[in-house]
Amino acid sequence: MLIRHETSADIPAITNINQQAFGRAGEADLVNSLRQVTAIISLVAELDDQLVGHILFSPVQYDQAPTSITIWGLGPLAVLPSQQAKGVGSALVKAGLEACRQAQIQALIVLGGPAYYQRFGFQPAANWHLRCHYPVDAQFFMAQELSVGSLADLDGTISYHPAFDTV
């Protein structure tokens, strides 16, 4: 399996992956919208010359700005149903974490299943006194420092890009 940055030629396949993985167009539309309005890190998983997975990272806002910390959000993560539970998602997350480190992103947040994301070093965001602007159970809102100490002394709310509000 090859994990690489997306190219413009990949966009139709990425749209298809997200639609199939989520069973609706919302996440695919979100990815396409974010691509147009903000910086992103977008990786694909390729297996036998076919794209089978996709992960996206984008900037988020911390309500106690100004601050010099760079926090991005992970999501969506999508894998074709036929390839789920075969390590594609894990490979995308690991490669994405490394791509974010190389881009000097200091911390990440994710809204997702704790049993899945804690395997990659995510912990409850509440450990750093961070809250999600969406009304979600705190256990599903997690964070990870890519730069040690980057989330120390924070206390506030994290907001995803407004494009997420349409999903």
Number of C-alpha atoms within 10 A of each C-alpha: 14 13 19 16 15 17 10 6 8 12 15 11 16 27 19 18 24 27 19 17 21 17 11 13 15 15 23 23 18 21 24 16 13 19 16 10 10 10 11 16 18 23 23 30 25 16 14 8 9 11 20 25 28 30 25 22 25 22 21 18 15 23 13 11 9 7 9 8 15 17 23 24 23 22 21 21 23 28 27 20 14 10 14 14 10 10 12 23 22 16 17 25 21 12 19 23 21 14 18 19 15 10 10 13 20 20 22 24 26 24 21 17 12 16 10 12 19 15 10 13 13 19 21 20 23 16 13 18 14 21 22 22 13 13 7 11 10 14 14 18 23 27 27 24 19 20 14 10 10 18 23 11 9 14 16 17 15 22 17 19 15 10 14 17 9 9 11
